[in-house]
Amino acid sequence: MSVLVVAAAVIVKVVVEEVVVVIIIIIIIIIIIIVIVVVVVVVVVVAVAMVVVIVVVREVLVLILTVVVVTLR
């Protein structure tokens, strides 16, 4: 009887260890996915901000040049 109890305890221990390892792997994968998503979002936001800044600077330069040309006439 004690052999069966020991065998059952060993099986339960192995199963629990496997489950813990799987859970840890899943958590690590989720963290990696979250980090990738955050990096992509930051890159997209920076790119959009750069485009907006470039457009605004261009418009301001055109406005300044227009004022200068009108003033020089």
PQR file of N, CA, C, O and H, with PARSE charges and radii, in Angstrom:
ATOM      1  N   MET A   1       0.843  -1.203   0.000 -0.4000 1.5000
ATOM      2  CA  MET A   1       0.000   0.000   0.000 -0.0000 2.0000
ATOM      3  C   MET A   1       0.882   1.258   0.000  0.5500 1.7000
ATOM      4  O   MET A   1       0.598   2.224  -0.707 -0.5500 1.4000
ATOM      5  N   SER A   2       1.953   1.230   0.802 -0.4000 1.5000
ATOM      6  CA  SER A   2       2.793   2.425   0.898 -0.0000 2.0000
ATOM      7  C   SER A   2       3.507   2.697  -0.427  0.5500 1.7000
ATOM      8  O   SER A   2       3.803   3.846  -0.753 -0.5500 1.4000
ATOM      9  H   SER A   2       2.183   0.444   1.377  0.4000 1.0000
ATOM     10  N   VAL A   3       3.786   1.618  -1.198 -0.4000 1.5000
ATOM     11  CA  VAL A   3       4.416   1.804  -2.502 -0.0000 2.0000
ATOM     12  C   VAL A   3       3.489   2.588  -3.426  0.5500 1.7000
ATOM     13  O   VAL A   3       3.941   3.466  -4.161 -0.5500 1.4000
ATOM     14  H   VAL A   3       3.545   0.684  -0.933  0.4000 1.0000
ATOM     15  N   LEU A   4       2.204   2.276  -3.391 -0.4000 1.5000
ATOM     16  CA  LEU A   4       1.230   2.993  -4.222 -0.0000 2.0000
ATOM     17  C   LEU A   4       1.142   4.463  -3.801  0.5500 1.7000
ATOM     18  O   LEU A   4       1.053   5.358  -4.642 -0.5500 1.4000
ATOM     19  H   LEU A   4       1.838   1.562  -2.794  0.4000 1.0000
ATOM     20  N   VAL A   5       1.169   4.694  -2.492 -0.4000 1.5000
ATOM     21  CA  VAL A   5       1.095   6.076  -2.002 -0.0000 2.0000
ATOM     22  C   VAL A   5       2.319   6.867  -2.468  0.5500 1.7000
ATOM     23  O   VAL A   5       2.206   8.009  -2.913 -0.5500 1.4000
ATOM     24  H   VAL A   5       1.242   3.967  -1.809  0.4000 1.0000
ATOM     25  N   VAL A   6       3.500   6.228  -2.355 -0.4000 1.5000
ATOM     26  CA  VAL A   6       4.725   6.909  -2.785 -0.0000 2.0000
ATOM     27  C   VAL A   6       4.686   7.179  -4.290  0.5500 1.7000
ATOM     28  O   VAL A   6       5.049   8.264  -4.745 -0.5500 1.4000
ATOM     29  H   VAL A   6       3.592   5.300  -1.993  0.4000 1.0000
ATOM     30  N   ALA A   7       4.240   6.176  -5.059 -0.4000 1.5000
ATOM     31  CA  ALA A   7       4.147   6.338  -6.514 -0.0000 2.0000
ATOM     32  C   ALA A   7       3.176   7.461  -6.873  0.5500 1.7000
ATOM     33  O   ALA A   7       3.458   8.282  -7.746 -0.5500 1.4000
ATOM     34  H   ALA A   7       3.945   5.295  -4.690  0.4000 1.0000
ATOM     35  N   ALA A   8       2.031   7.487  -6.192 -0.4000 1.5000
ATOM     36  CA  ALA A   8       1.049   8.543  -6.451 -0.0000 2.0000
ATOM     37  C   ALA A   8       1.629   9.911  -6.106  0.5500 1.7000
ATOM     38  O   ALA A   8       1.422  10.880  -6.836 -0.5500 1.4000
ATOM     39  H   ALA A   8       1.802   6.820  -5.483  0.4000 1.0000
ATOM     40  N   ALA A   9       2.355   9.987  -4.992 -0.4000 1.5000
ATOM     41  CA  ALA A   9       2.952  11.268  -4.593 -0.0000 2.0000
ATOM     42  C   ALA A   9       3.982  11.723  -5.621  0.5500 1.7000
ATOM     43  O   ALA A   9       4.039  12.907  -5.954 -0.5500 1.4000
ATOM     44  H   ALA A   9       2.523   9.200  -4.399  0.4000 1.0000
ATOM     45  N   VAL A  10       4.799  10.794  -6.127 -0.4000 1.5000
ATOM     46  CA  VAL A  10       5.803  11.132  -7.131 -0.0000 2.0000
ATOM     47  C   VAL A  10       5.129  11.620  -8.405  0.5500 1.7000
ATOM     48  O   VAL A  10       5.550  12.614  -8.997 -0.5500 1.4000
ATOM     49  H   VAL A  10       4.752   9.832  -5.856  0.4000 1.0000
ATOM     50  N   ILE A  11       4.072  10.911  -8.827 -0.4000 1.5000
ATOM     51  CA  ILE A  11       3.341  11.313 -10.047 -0.0000 2.0000
ATOM     52  C   ILE A  11       2.744  12.711  -9.878  0.5500 1.7000
ATOM     53  O   ILE A  11       2.851  13.551 -10.772 -0.5500 1.4000
ATOM     54  H   ILE A  11       3.730  10.104  -8.346  0.4000 1.0000
ATOM     55  N   VAL A  12       2.122  12.949  -8.741 -0.4000 1.5000
ATOM     56  CA  VAL A  12       1.524  14.265  -8.479 -0.0000 2.0000
ATOM     57  C   VAL A  12       2.606  15.345  -8.490  0.5500 1.7000
ATOM     58  O   VAL A  12       2.406  16.420  -9.055 -0.5500 1.4000
ATOM     59  H   VAL A  12       2.035  12.267  -8.015  0.4000 1.0000
ATOM     60  N   LYS A  13       3.757  15.060  -7.865 -0.4000 1.5000
ATOM     61  CA  LYS A  13       4.856  16.029  -7.820 -0.0000 2.0000
ATOM     62  C   LYS A  13       5.341  16.360  -9.228  0.5500 1.7000
ATOM     63  O   LYS A  13       5.537  17.530  -9.558 -0.5500 1.4000
ATOM     64  H   LYS A  13       3.920  14.187  -7.405  0.4000 1.0000
ATOM     65  N   VAL A  14       5.533  15.338 -10.056 -0.4000 1.5000
ATOM     66  CA  VAL A  14       5.994  15.551 -11.430 -0.0000 2.0000
ATOM     67  C   VAL A  14       4.972  16.368 -12.220  0.5500 1.7000
ATOM     68  O   VAL A  14       5.335  17.300 -12.937 -0.5500 1.4000
ATOM     69  H   VAL A  14       5.373  14.388  -9.788  0.4000 1.0000
ATOM     70  N   VAL A  15       3.705  16.015 -12.087 -0.4000 1.5000
ATOM     71  CA  VAL A  15       2.643  16.738 -12.809 -0.0000 2.0000
ATOM     72  C   VAL A  15       2.613  18.200 -12.377  0.5500 1.7000
ATOM     73  O   VAL A  15       2.512  19.095 -13.216 -0.5500 1.4000
ATOM     74  H   VAL A  15       3.410  15.258 -11.505  0.4000 1.0000
ATOM     75  N   VAL A  16       2.700  18.442 -11.070 -0.4000 1.5000
ATOM     76  CA  VAL A  16       2.668  19.814 -10.566 -0.0000 2.0000
ATOM     77  C   VAL A  16       3.868  20.595 -11.098  0.5500 1.7000
ATOM     78  O   VAL A  16       3.734  21.754 -11.493 -0.5500 1.4000
ATOM     79  H   VAL A  16       2.782  17.715 -10.389  0.4000 1.0000
ATOM     80  N   GLU A  17       5.048  19.956 -11.109 -0.4000 1.5000
ATOM     81  CA  GLU A  17       6.233  20.641 -11.632 -0.0000 2.0000
ATOM     82  C   GLU A  17       6.054  20.988 -13.112  0.5500 1.7000
ATOM     83  O   GLU A  17       6.398  22.089 -13.543 -0.5500 1.4000
ATOM     84  H   GLU A  17       5.158  19.015 -10.789  0.4000 1.0000
ATOM     85  N   GLU A  18       5.514  20.042 -13.888 -0.4000 1.5000
ATOM     86  CA  GLU A  18       5.277  20.300 -15.314 -0.0000 2.0000
ATOM     87  C   GLU A  18       4.307  21.466 -15.498  0.5500 1.7000
ATOM     88  O   GLU A  18       4.526  22.335 -16.341 -0.5500 1.4000
ATOM     89  H   GLU A  18       5.235  19.148 -13.538  0.4000 1.0000
ATOM     90  N   VAL A  19       3.252  21.481 -14.718 -0.4000 1.5000
ATOM     91  CA  VAL A  19       2.254  22.559 -14.822 -0.0000 2.0000
ATOM     92  C   VAL A  19       2.892  23.902 -14.485  0.5500 1.7000
ATOM     93  O   VAL A  19       2.648  24.900 -15.163 -0.5500 1.4000
ATOM     94  H   VAL A  19       3.074  20.774 -14.033  0.4000 1.0000
ATOM     95  N   VAL A  20       3.714  23.922 -13.429 -0.4000 1.5000
ATOM     96  CA  VAL A  20       4.375  25.169 -13.036 -0.0000 2.0000
ATOM     97  C   VAL A  20       5.299  25.652 -14.154  0.5500 1.7000
ATOM     98  O   VAL A  20       5.324  26.842 -14.469 -0.5500 1.4000
ATOM     99  H   VAL A  20       3.912  23.111 -12.878  0.4000 1.0000
ATOM    100  N   VAL A  21       6.061  24.726 -14.757 -0.4000 1.5000
ATOM    101  CA  VAL A  21       6.959  25.095 -15.852 -0.0000 2.0000
ATOM    102  C   VAL A  21       6.164  25.665 -17.028  0.5500 1.7000
ATOM    103  O   VAL A  21       6.542  26.685 -17.603 -0.5500 1.4000
ATOM    104  H   VAL A  21       6.041  23.760 -14.501  0.4000 1.0000
ATOM    105  N   VAL A  22       5.071  25.008 -17.379 -0.4000 1.5000
ATOM    106  CA  VAL A  22       4.225  25.485 -18.487 -0.0000 2.0000
ATOM    107  C   VAL A  22       3.671  26.875 -18.180  0.5500 1.7000
ATOM    108  O   VAL A  22       3.664  27.749 -19.047 -0.5500 1.4000
ATOM    109  H   VAL A  22       4.764  24.179 -16.912  0.4000 1.0000
ATOM    110  N   ILE A  23       3.207  27.078 -16.943 -0.4000 1.5000
ATOM    111  CA  ILE A  23       2.664  28.387 -16.559 -0.0000 2.0000
ATOM    112  C   ILE A  23       3.743  29.460 -16.664  0.5500 1.7000
ATOM    113  O   ILE A  23       3.488  30.558 -17.160 -0.5500 1.4000
ATOM    114  H   ILE A  23       3.213  26.368 -16.239  0.4000 1.0000
ATOM    115  N   ILE A  24       4.959  29.139 -16.191 -0.4000 1.5000
ATOM    116  CA  ILE A  24       6.056  30.109 -16.254 -0.0000 2.0000
ATOM    117  C   ILE A  24       6.377  30.447 -17.710  0.5500 1.7000
ATOM    118  O   ILE A  24       6.585  31.612 -18.045 -0.5500 1.4000
ATOM    119  H   ILE A  24       5.167  28.248 -15.787  0.4000 1.0000
ATOM    120  N   ILE A  25       6.416  29.423 -18.579 -0.4000 1.5000
ATOM    121  CA  ILE A  25       6.693  29.659 -19.999 -0.0000 2.0000
ATOM    122  C   ILE A  25       5.610  30.543 -20.612  0.5500 1.7000
ATOM    123  O   ILE A  25       5.916  31.464 -21.369 -0.5500 1.4000
ATOM    124  H   ILE A  25       6.246  28.476 -18.307  0.4000 1.0000
ATOM    125  N   ILE A  26       4.352  30.267 -20.291 -0.4000 1.5000
ATOM    126  CA  ILE A  26       3.243  31.082 -20.823 -0.0000 2.0000
ATOM    127  C   ILE A  26       3.377  32.528 -20.357  0.5500 1.7000
ATOM    128  O   ILE A  26       3.177  33.453 -21.144 -0.5500 1.4000
ATOM    129  H   ILE A  26       4.103  29.519 -19.677  0.4000 1.0000
ATOM    130  N   ILE A  27       3.716  32.729 -19.078 -0.4000 1.5000
ATOM    131  CA  ILE A  27       3.874  34.086 -18.545 -0.0000 2.0000
ATOM    132  C   ILE A  27       5.003  34.812 -19.278  0.5500 1.7000
ATOM    133  O   ILE A  27       4.866  35.983 -19.632 -0.5500 1.4000
ATOM    134  H   ILE A  27       3.879  31.977 -18.439  0.4000 1.0000
ATOM    135  N   ILE A  28       6.128  34.106 -19.507 -0.4000 1.5000
ATOM    136  CA  ILE A  28       7.264  34.716 -20.211 -0.0000 2.0000
ATOM    137  C   ILE A  28       6.857  35.112 -21.632  0.5500 1.7000
ATOM    138  O   ILE A  28       7.198  36.199 -22.098 -0.5500 1.4000
ATOM    139  H   ILE A  28       6.239  33.154 -19.220  0.4000 1.0000
ATOM    140  N   ILE A  29       6.126  34.224 -22.320 -0.4000 1.5000
ATOM    141  CA  ILE A  29       5.671  34.528 -23.686 -0.0000 2.0000
ATOM    142  C   ILE A  29       4.761  35.749 -23.689  0.5500 1.7000
ATOM    143  O   ILE A  29       4.883  36.615 -24.555 -0.5500 1.4000
ATOM    144  H   ILE A  29       5.849  33.341 -21.942  0.4000 1.0000
ATOM    145  N   ILE A  30       3.844  35.821 -22.716 -0.4000 1.5000
ATOM    146  CA  ILE A  30       2.930  36.962 -22.635 -0.0000 2.0000
ATOM    147  C   ILE A  30       3.719  38.256 -22.409  0.5500 1.7000
ATOM    148  O   ILE A  30       3.430  39.281 -23.027 -0.5500 1.4000
ATOM    149  H   ILE A  30       3.745  35.117 -22.012  0.4000 1.0000
ATOM    150  N   ILE A  31       4.722  38.200 -21.514 -0.4000 1.5000
ATOM    151  CA  ILE A  31       5.537  39.397 -21.252 -0.0000 2.0000
ATOM    152  C   ILE A  31       6.270  39.828 -22.512  0.5500 1.7000
ATOM    153  O   ILE A  31       6.327  41.018 -22.822 -0.5500 1.4000
ATOM    154  H   ILE A  31       4.957  37.367 -21.013  0.4000 1.0000
ATOM    155  N   ILE A  32       6.841  38.853 -23.252 -0.4000 1.5000
ATOM    156  CA  ILE A  32       7.545  39.181 -24.494 -0.0000 2.0000
ATOM    157  C   ILE A  32       6.594  39.833 -25.496  0.5500 1.7000
ATOM    158  O   ILE A  32       6.947  40.822 -26.138 -0.5500 1.4000
ATOM    159  H   ILE A  32       6.795  37.887 -23.000  0.4000 1.0000
ATOM    160  N   ILE A  33       5.380  39.275 -25.630 -0.4000 1.5000
ATOM    161  CA  ILE A  33       4.394  39.845 -26.558 -0.0000 2.0000
ATOM    162  C   ILE A  33       4.048  41.277 -26.148  0.5500 1.7000
ATOM    163  O   ILE A  33       3.963  42.166 -26.996 -0.5500 1.4000
ATOM    164  H   ILE A  33       5.094  38.471 -25.109  0.4000 1.0000
ATOM    165  N   ILE A  34       3.850  41.497 -24.847 -0.4000 1.5000
ATOM    166  CA  ILE A  34       3.514  42.848 -24.366 -0.0000 2.0000
ATOM    167  C   ILE A  34       4.644  43.822 -24.685  0.5500 1.7000
ATOM    168  O   ILE A  34       4.398  44.946 -25.121 -0.5500 1.4000
ATOM    169  H   ILE A  34       3.919  40.775 -24.158  0.4000 1.0000
ATOM    170  N   VAL A  35       5.899  43.381 -24.463 -0.4000 1.5000
ATOM    171  CA  VAL A  35       7.045  44.257 -24.746 -0.0000 2.0000
ATOM    172  C   VAL A  35       7.098  44.599 -26.234  0.5500 1.7000
ATOM    173  O   VAL A  35       7.328  45.750 -26.603 -0.5500 1.4000
ATOM    174  H   VAL A  35       6.099  42.468 -24.109  0.4000 1.0000
ATOM    175  N   ILE A  36       6.879  43.578 -27.098 -0.4000 1.5000
ATOM    176  CA  ILE A  36       6.899  43.821 -28.543 -0.0000 2.0000
ATOM    177  C   ILE A  36       5.814  44.818 -28.936  0.5500 1.7000
ATOM    178  O   ILE A  36       6.061  45.735 -29.720 -0.5500 1.4000
ATOM    179  H   ILE A  36       6.691  42.643 -26.798  0.4000 1.0000
ATOM    180  N   VAL A  37       4.606  44.635 -28.389 -0.4000 1.5000
ATOM    181  CA  VAL A  37       3.497  45.542 -28.705 -0.0000 2.0000
ATOM    182  C   VAL A  37       3.834  46.972 -28.271  0.5500 1.7000
ATOM    183  O   VAL A  37       3.593  47.925 -29.013 -0.5500 1.4000
ATOM    184  H   VAL A  37       4.405  43.890 -27.752  0.4000 1.0000
ATOM    185  N   VAL A  38       4.391  47.114 -27.065 -0.4000 1.5000
ATOM    186  CA  VAL A  38       4.742  48.447 -26.565 -0.0000 2.0000
ATOM    187  C   VAL A  38       5.788  49.099 -27.474  0.5500 1.7000
ATOM    188  O   VAL A  38       5.676  50.279 -27.807 -0.5500 1.4000
ATOM    189  H   VAL A  38       4.587  46.340 -26.462  0.4000 1.0000
ATOM    190  N   VAL A  39       6.809  48.322 -27.875 -0.4000 1.5000
ATOM    191  CA  VAL A  39       7.857  48.865 -28.752 -0.0000 2.0000
ATOM    192  C   VAL A  39       7.254  49.316 -30.083  0.5500 1.7000
ATOM    193  O   VAL A  39       7.575  50.396 -30.578 -0.5500 1.4000
ATOM    194  H   VAL A  39       6.900  47.364 -27.604  0.4000 1.0000
ATOM    195  N   VAL A  40       6.382  48.487 -30.662 -0.4000 1.5000
ATOM    196  CA  VAL A  40       5.757  48.835 -31.939 -0.0000 2.0000
ATOM    197  C   VAL A  40       4.926  50.111 -31.796  0.5500 1.7000
ATOM    198  O   VAL A  40       4.989  50.997 -32.649 -0.5500 1.4000
ATOM    199  H   VAL A  40       6.122  47.609 -30.260  0.4000 1.0000
ATOM    200  N   VAL A  41       4.149  50.201 -30.714 -0.4000 1.5000
ATOM    201  CA  VAL A  41       3.320  51.393 -30.494 -0.0000 2.0000
ATOM    202  C   VAL A  41       4.200  52.634 -30.360  0.5500 1.7000
ATOM    203  O   VAL A  41       3.895  53.678 -30.936 -0.5500 1.4000
ATOM    204  H   VAL A  41       4.098  49.481 -30.021  0.4000 1.0000
ATOM    205  N   VAL A  42       5.300  52.519 -29.594 -0.4000 1.5000
ATOM    206  CA  VAL A  42       6.201  53.669 -29.418 -0.0000 2.0000
ATOM    207  C   VAL A  42       6.797  54.092 -30.754  0.5500 1.7000
ATOM    208  O   VAL A  42       6.865  55.283 -31.060 -0.5500 1.4000
ATOM    209  H   VAL A  42       5.548  51.670 -29.126  0.4000 1.0000
ATOM    210  N   VAL A  43       7.232  53.111 -31.553 -0.4000 1.5000
ATOM    211  CA  VAL A  43       7.819  53.426 -32.860 -0.0000 2.0000
ATOM    212  C   VAL A  43       6.799  54.126 -33.750  0.5500 1.7000
ATOM    213  O   VAL A  43       7.123  55.114 -34.409 -0.5500 1.4000
ATOM    214  H   VAL A  43       7.177  52.143 -31.305  0.4000 1.0000
ATOM    215  N   VAL A  44       5.568  53.621 -33.771 -0.4000 1.5000
ATOM    216  CA  VAL A  44       4.520  54.232 -34.603 -0.0000 2.0000
ATOM    217  C   VAL A  44       4.231  55.656 -34.131  0.5500 1.7000
ATOM    218  O   VAL A  44       4.104  56.571 -34.945 -0.5500 1.4000
ATOM    219  H   VAL A  44       5.304  52.819 -33.235  0.4000 1.0000
ATOM    220  N   VAL A  45       4.129  55.837 -32.817 -0.4000 1.5000
ATOM    221  CA  VAL A  45       3.851  57.179 -32.285 -0.0000 2.0000
ATOM    222  C   VAL A  45       4.978  58.145 -32.641  0.5500 1.7000
ATOM    223  O   VAL A  45       4.721  59.281 -33.039 -0.5500 1.4000
ATOM    224  H   VAL A  45       4.232  55.094 -32.156  0.4000 1.0000
ATOM    225  N   VAL A  46       6.229  57.693 -32.497 -0.4000 1.5000
ATOM    226  CA  VAL A  46       7.365  58.558 -32.832 -0.0000 2.0000
ATOM    227  C   VAL A  46       7.352  58.904 -34.320  0.5500 1.7000
ATOM    228  O   VAL A  46       7.599  60.050 -34.697 -0.5500 1.4000
ATOM    229  H   VAL A  46       6.437  56.771 -32.173  0.4000 1.0000
ATOM    230  N   ALA A  47       7.061  57.902 -35.171 -0.4000 1.5000
ATOM    231  CA  ALA A  47       7.029  58.149 -36.615 -0.0000 2.0000
ATOM    232  C   ALA A  47       5.942  59.169 -36.960  0.5500 1.7000
ATOM    233  O   ALA A  47       6.176  60.097 -37.734 -0.5500 1.4000
ATOM    234  H   ALA A  47       6.861  56.971 -34.865  0.4000 1.0000
ATOM    235  N   VAL A  48       4.763  58.991 -36.385 -0.4000 1.5000
ATOM    236  CA  VAL A  48       3.658  59.934 -36.646 -0.0000 2.0000
ATOM    237  C   VAL A  48       4.037  61.327 -36.158  0.5500 1.7000
ATOM    238  O   VAL A  48       3.784  62.321 -36.839 -0.5500 1.4000
ATOM    239  H   VAL A  48       4.573  58.237 -35.756  0.4000 1.0000
ATOM    240  N   ALA A  49       4.647  61.393 -34.971 -0.4000 1.5000
ATOM    241  CA  ALA A  49       5.052  62.698 -34.435 -0.0000 2.0000
ATOM    242  C   ALA A  49       6.072  63.366 -35.358  0.5500 1.7000
ATOM    243  O   ALA A  49       6.007  64.572 -35.595 -0.5500 1.4000
ATOM    244  H   ALA A  49       4.852  60.586 -34.418  0.4000 1.0000
ATOM    245  N   MET A  50       7.020  62.567 -35.878 -0.4000 1.5000
ATOM    246  CA  MET A  50       8.014  63.135 -36.793 -0.0000 2.0000
ATOM    247  C   MET A  50       7.355  63.669 -38.046  0.5500 1.7000
ATOM    248  O   MET A  50       7.694  64.757 -38.511 -0.5500 1.4000
ATOM    249  H   MET A  50       7.072  61.588 -35.685  0.4000 1.0000
ATOM    250  N   VAL A  51       6.415  62.916 -38.600 -0.4000 1.5000
ATOM    251  CA  VAL A  51       5.708  63.369 -39.801 -0.0000 2.0000
ATOM    252  C   VAL A  51       4.957  64.664 -39.513  0.5500 1.7000
ATOM    253  O   VAL A  51       4.998  65.601 -40.311 -0.5500 1.4000
ATOM    254  H   VAL A  51       6.140  62.031 -38.223  0.4000 1.0000
ATOM    255  N   VAL A  52       4.276  64.715 -38.380 -0.4000 1.5000
ATOM    256  CA  VAL A  52       3.530  65.929 -38.011 -0.0000 2.0000
ATOM    257  C   VAL A  52       4.477  67.109 -37.866  0.5500 1.7000
ATOM    258  O   VAL A  52       4.192  68.202 -38.356 -0.5500 1.4000
ATOM    259  H   VAL A  52       4.243  63.955 -37.732  0.4000 1.0000
ATOM    260  N   VAL A  53       5.606  66.892 -37.194 -0.4000 1.5000
ATOM    261  CA  VAL A  53       6.580  67.984 -37.010 -0.0000 2.0000
ATOM    262  C   VAL A  53       7.107  68.459 -38.360  0.5500 1.7000
ATOM    263  O   VAL A  53       7.225  69.660 -38.604 -0.5500 1.4000
ATOM    264  H   VAL A  53       5.838  66.004 -36.797  0.4000 1.0000
ATOM    265  N   ILE A  54       7.425  67.490 -39.247 -0.4000 1.5000
ATOM    266  CA  ILE A  54       7.943  67.869 -40.565 -0.0000 2.0000
ATOM    267  C   ILE A  54       6.901  68.698 -41.325  0.5500 1.7000
ATOM    268  O   ILE A  54       7.236  69.728 -41.909 -0.5500 1.4000
ATOM    269  H   ILE A  54       7.329  66.515 -39.048  0.4000 1.0000
ATOM    270  N   VAL A  55       5.648  68.255 -41.319 -0.4000 1.5000
ATOM    271  CA  VAL A  55       4.587  68.987 -42.026 -0.0000 2.0000
ATOM    272  C   VAL A  55       4.415  70.382 -41.438  0.5500 1.7000
ATOM    273  O   VAL A  55       4.303  71.360 -42.177 -0.5500 1.4000
ATOM    274  H   VAL A  55       5.375  67.418 -40.844  0.4000 1.0000
ATOM    275  N   VAL A  56       4.393  70.476 -40.107 -0.4000 1.5000
ATOM    276  CA  VAL A  56       4.202  71.779 -39.451 -0.0000 2.0000
ATOM    277  C   VAL A  56       5.367  72.711 -39.788  0.5500 1.7000
ATOM    278  O   VAL A  56       5.160  73.878 -40.120 -0.5500 1.4000
ATOM    279  H   VAL A  56       4.484  69.681 -39.506  0.4000 1.0000
ATOM    280  N   VAL A  57       6.607  72.180 -39.698 -0.4000 1.5000
ATOM    281  CA  VAL A  57       7.777  73.016 -40.007 -0.0000 2.0000
ATOM    282  C   VAL A  57       7.722  73.493 -41.452  0.5500 1.7000
ATOM    283  O   VAL A  57       8.030  74.648 -41.747 -0.5500 1.4000
ATOM    284  H   VAL A  57       6.775  71.232 -39.427  0.4000 1.0000
ATOM    285  N   ARG A  58       7.322  72.581 -42.365 -0.4000 1.5000
ATOM    286  CA  ARG A  58       7.236  72.979 -43.772 -0.0000 2.0000
ATOM    287  C   ARG A  58       6.207  74.087 -43.960  0.5500 1.7000
ATOM    288  O   ARG A  58       6.460  75.066 -44.662 -0.5500 1.4000
ATOM    289  H   ARG A  58       7.072  71.643 -42.126  0.4000 1.0000
ATOM    290  N   GLU A  59       5.049  73.927 -43.332 -0.4000 1.5000
ATOM    291  CA  GLU A  59       4.002  74.949 -43.463 -0.0000 2.0000
ATOM    292  C   GLU A  59       4.474  76.288 -42.903  0.5500 1.7000
ATOM    293  O   GLU A  59       4.231  77.341 -43.493 -0.5500 1.4000
ATOM    294  H   GLU A  59       4.843  73.132 -42.762  0.4000 1.0000
ATOM    295  N   VAL A  60       5.156  76.233 -41.751 -0.4000 1.5000
ATOM    296  CA  VAL A  60       5.660  77.470 -41.138 -0.0000 2.0000
ATOM    297  C   VAL A  60       6.689  78.130 -42.051  0.5500 1.7000
ATOM    298  O   VAL A  60       6.681  79.348 -42.227 -0.5500 1.4000
ATOM    299  H   VAL A  60       5.354  75.378 -41.272  0.4000 1.0000
ATOM    300  N   LEU A  61       7.577  77.317 -42.632 -0.4000 1.5000
ATOM    301  CA  LEU A  61       8.583  77.877 -43.541 -0.0000 2.0000
ATOM    302  C   LEU A  61       7.921  78.508 -44.760  0.5500 1.7000
ATOM    303  O   LEU A  61       8.314  79.590 -45.195 -0.5500 1.4000
ATOM    304  H   LEU A  61       7.583  76.327 -42.489  0.4000 1.0000
ATOM    305  N   VAL A  62       6.915  77.827 -45.310 -0.4000 1.5000
ATOM    306  CA  VAL A  62       6.194  78.392 -46.465 -0.0000 2.0000
ATOM    307  C   VAL A  62       5.541  79.707 -46.074  0.5500 1.7000
ATOM    308  O   VAL A  62       5.584  80.675 -46.835 -0.5500 1.4000
ATOM    309  H   VAL A  62       6.596  76.947 -44.957  0.4000 1.0000
ATOM    310  N   LEU A  63       4.940  79.748 -44.899 -0.4000 1.5000
ATOM    311  CA  LEU A  63       4.297  80.972 -44.418 -0.0000 2.0000
ATOM    312  C   LEU A  63       5.322  82.102 -44.270  0.5500 1.7000
ATOM    313  O   LEU A  63       5.087  83.229 -44.706 -0.5500 1.4000
ATOM    314  H   LEU A  63       4.906  78.962 -44.281  0.4000 1.0000
ATOM    315  N   ILE A  64       6.462  81.779 -43.648 -0.4000 1.5000
ATOM    316  CA  ILE A  64       7.510  82.801 -43.454 -0.0000 2.0000
ATOM    317  C   ILE A  64       8.015  83.302 -44.801  0.5500 1.7000
ATOM    318  O   ILE A  64       8.179  84.507 -44.996 -0.5500 1.4000
ATOM    319  H   ILE A  64       6.653  80.863 -43.294  0.4000 1.0000
ATOM    320  N   LEU A  65       8.266  82.370 -45.743 -0.4000 1.5000
ATOM    321  CA  LEU A  65       8.755  82.772 -47.064 -0.0000 2.0000
ATOM    322  C   LEU A  65       7.721  83.645 -47.773  0.5500 1.7000
ATOM    323  O   LEU A  65       8.070  84.628 -48.427 -0.5500 1.4000
ATOM    324  H   LEU A  65       8.133  81.392 -45.585  0.4000 1.0000
ATOM    325  N   THR A  66       6.463  83.281 -47.638 -0.4000 1.5000
ATOM    326  CA  THR A  66       5.405  84.077 -48.257 -0.0000 2.0000
ATOM    327  C   THR A  66       5.401  85.498 -47.689  0.5500 1.7000
ATOM    328  O   THR A  66       5.321  86.475 -48.433 -0.5500 1.4000
ATOM    329  H   THR A  66       6.180  82.482 -47.107  0.4000 1.0000
ATOM    330  N   VAL A  67       5.488  85.597 -46.372 -0.4000 1.5000
ATOM    331  CA  VAL A  67       5.508  86.924 -45.728 -0.0000 2.0000
ATOM    332  C   VAL A  67       6.725  87.717 -46.201  0.5500 1.7000
ATOM    333  O   VAL A  67       6.615  88.906 -46.501 -0.5500 1.4000
ATOM    334  H   VAL A  67       5.553  84.803 -45.767  0.4000 1.0000
ATOM    335  N   VAL A  68       7.892  87.055 -46.268 -0.4000 1.5000
ATOM    336  CA  VAL A  68       9.117  87.738 -46.703 -0.0000 2.0000
ATOM    337  C   VAL A  68       8.978  88.237 -48.141  0.5500 1.7000
ATOM    338  O   VAL A  68       9.324  89.378 -48.447 -0.5500 1.4000
ATOM    339  H   VAL A  68       7.981  86.089 -46.024  0.4000 1.0000
ATOM    340  N   VAL A  69       8.460  87.358 -49.031 -0.4000 1.5000
ATOM    341  CA  VAL A  69       8.304  87.733 -50.436 -0.0000 2.0000
ATOM    342  C   VAL A  69       7.329  88.898 -50.571  0.5500 1.7000
ATOM    343  O   VAL A  69       7.587  89.850 -51.307 -0.5500 1.4000
ATOM    344  H   VAL A  69       8.178  86.432 -48.782  0.4000 1.0000
ATOM    345  N   VAL A  70       6.205  88.816 -49.852 -0.4000 1.5000
ATOM    346  CA  VAL A  70       5.220  89.894 -49.915 -0.0000 2.0000
ATOM    347  C   VAL A  70       5.820  91.191 -49.368  0.5500 1.7000
ATOM    348  O   VAL A  70       5.570  92.271 -49.904 -0.5500 1.4000
ATOM    349  H   VAL A  70       5.995  88.042 -49.254  0.4000 1.0000
ATOM    350  N   THR A  71       6.609  91.077 -48.303 -0.4000 1.5000
ATOM    351  CA  THR A  71       7.212  92.279 -47.704 -0.0000 2.0000
ATOM    352  C   THR A  71       8.242  92.906 -48.639  0.5500 1.7000
ATOM    353  O   THR A  71       8.339  94.129 -48.737 -0.5500 1.4000
ATOM    354  H   THR A  71       6.811  90.199 -47.868  0.4000 1.0000
ATOM    355  N   LEU A  72       9.021  92.046 -49.334 -0.4000 1.5000
ATOM    356  CA  LEU A  72      10.083  92.562 -50.203 -0.0000 2.0000
ATOM    357  C   LEU A  72       9.519  93.226 -51.456  0.5500 1.7000
ATOM    358  O   LEU A  72      10.188  94.062 -52.063 -0.5500 1.4000
ATOM    359  H   LEU A  72       8.942  91.052 -49.254  0.4000 1.0000
ATOM    360  N   ARG A  73       8.303  92.868 -51.850 -0.4000 1.5000
ATOM    361  CA  ARG A  73       7.743  93.489 -53.055 -0.0000 2.0000
ATOM    362  C   ARG A  73       7.468  94.900 -52.770  0.5500 1.7000
ATOM    363  O   ARG A  73       6.990  95.625 -53.644 -0.5500 1.4000
ATOM    364  H   ARG A  73       7.759  92.189 -51.357  0.4000 1.0000
TER
END
